[in-house]
Amino acid sequence: MTLPAAESELSAVARPDSAADVGALYRRIRGNSHSICAPLQTEDYVIQTMDDVSPPKWHLAHTTWFFETFLLEPHLAGYQRFHARYGFLFNSYYEAAGERHPRPRRGLLSRPTVREVYGYRAHVDRHMERLIEQINKQAGESERERITDLVELGLNHEEQHQELLITDIKHILAENLLSAVYVPERSAAAAAPAGVRWMSHDGGLREIGFEGEGFSYDNEGPRHRVYLEPYQLASRLVTNGEYLEFIEAGGYEQPGHWLSEGWATVQERGWQAPLYWEKADAGWTMMTLSGPRKVRESEPVCHVSYFEADAFARWSGKRLPSEAEWECAASREPIDGNFYEARRFHPAPADGASSQFFGDVWEWTQSPYTPYPGFQPAAGAVGEYNGKFMCNQQVLRGGSCATPRRHIRPTYRNFFPADARWQFSGLRLASG
C-alpha cells in the first residue's frame, strides 16, 4: 500500500516566532510522524506487545484526535468530526473529554485500517491549515495567541508521541523472531569509554524550573528556590561495561543492593540484565533498532528501570542525583547530543568532550515526581496533561536518542514508574 511520504527528514525545528510560522511548523512536525512510520509494514502498525506499548496506528490517530478535539471543534466554525466513534477509540486519559477504549486493548483494534487512519490525519491537517490561516487573518491578538499556544501544545504532544513511537516500535520488533531491522546501523565506533571525572558543584540556595519566553509544560514551573548541599556528578553516563561488572558480581542475586520493591520485582520477573539483553555462548547480545548485535562496553547502558539504576548506584558506593542537582549542573551545558535527528536511535559512547547531559538516554533521578511549590494545572481538559500523574513516578532528565532536539530543555521533567524499562533510560552517578 502507498502511504503519505514524509514532508522532511527529521531535522531540528525552531519554535515559531509569530503566528505566520505556525503552519510551516505544523506541517514539518506532522510529517515527521510519517517519516518515523515509513520503514514499517502494514502488520507492524497494529501490534501491542504490552500494556505500556501502543500500536503505531494508535499513536498516529491519537495525536490527530488531540488537534480535532482541542482545536478544530471549539475554534473552527462548522467543523464536523471525521468519525463519530474516533473520540472514544483515540482518547488516551482525558476524563473531561469523555469515555475511552481501554488502554490494554488498543492492539485488538484491526479497524480503522492503517489507510483510514492516514485519511483521518489528512482530513484534520486540511482543516488545521484552514484554522491557522483564519486566525492569522481574522482573530484578535489575544485569541490568536491563545490558539497558537494550543497548536504549540499539540505539536509538543505529537513530538512526545514520536519518541514513544520509536520506543514502542523497538519493543514490537524485539518480539519478532525474524530479527527485523528498522534502520541501518549508524552507531558510533566502539571506542574505549572516556574516563570518569567527578564534577564538583557548590551547595547553597539555587533556583530551578522554567521561566521566560518559549514553550514549556506546566509541570516545569513555577521557578522556585531549592537548597543543595555540595555534590559531585560523574562526567559521563554509566556504560555497558561498568554495568556488566555489576551483573558479573552477582548484582541481580544480592538483595542488599536493592530497594524492597525493586528486589521483589527482580524476583517476580526474573530480571538478570537490562531489557533487550540476552546471554549467548560468546557473551551478551542486545536487540537494537538495527537488529541484534553484541553488547558494546563503551556505550551507555540503556533500558534499565529506576530499581536497577538505584541498585547499581548503591553497589558502586554512589547514588543517583536529585533532579535539582541535575538541573543546576545541566543548565551550564550546551544542549548538544545524540538526539533522534541523528537517526541512530541508539546511545553513543562518550567522546571525552561531551558530558552527555542531553540525548543518548533519559537519566533516572532519585526524585519522585511531585508538584513544584505553587504549581496549578491549567483549567479544562488540557489541565489533565501532567498534574494527574504526580504519584508513584520517578523523574528522568535530559532526553534520549529518540527525543527530538527542539523538544528538550534543562527544565524538562519526564516521569515513569520505577519498574519501566522500555524507554531509552540509563543513569549518571552522583556523590556527596
Buried (B, 14 or more C-beta within 10 A) or exposed (E): EEBBEBBEEBEEBEEBEEBEEBBEBBBBBBBBBBBBBEBBEEEBBBBBBEEBBBBBBBBBBBBBBBBBBBBBEEBBEEBEBBBEEBBBBBBBEBEEBEEBBEEEEBBEBEEBBBEBBBBBBBBBBEBBEEBBEBBBEEBEEEEBEEBBEBBBBBBBBBBBBBBBBBBBBBBBBBEEEEEBBBBEEEBBEEBEBBEBEBBEBEEEEBEBBBEEEEBBBBBBBBBBEBEBEEBBBBBBBBBBBBBBBBBEEEBBEEEEBBBEEBBEBBEEEEBEBBBBBEEEEEEBBBBBBBBBEEBBBBBBBBBBBBBBBBBBBBBBEBBBBBBBBBBBBBBEBEBBBBBBBBBBBBBBBBEEEBBBBBBBBBBBBBBBBEBBEEBEBEEEBBBBBBBEBBEEBBBBBBBBBBBBBBBBBBBBBBBBBBBBBBBBBBBBBBBB
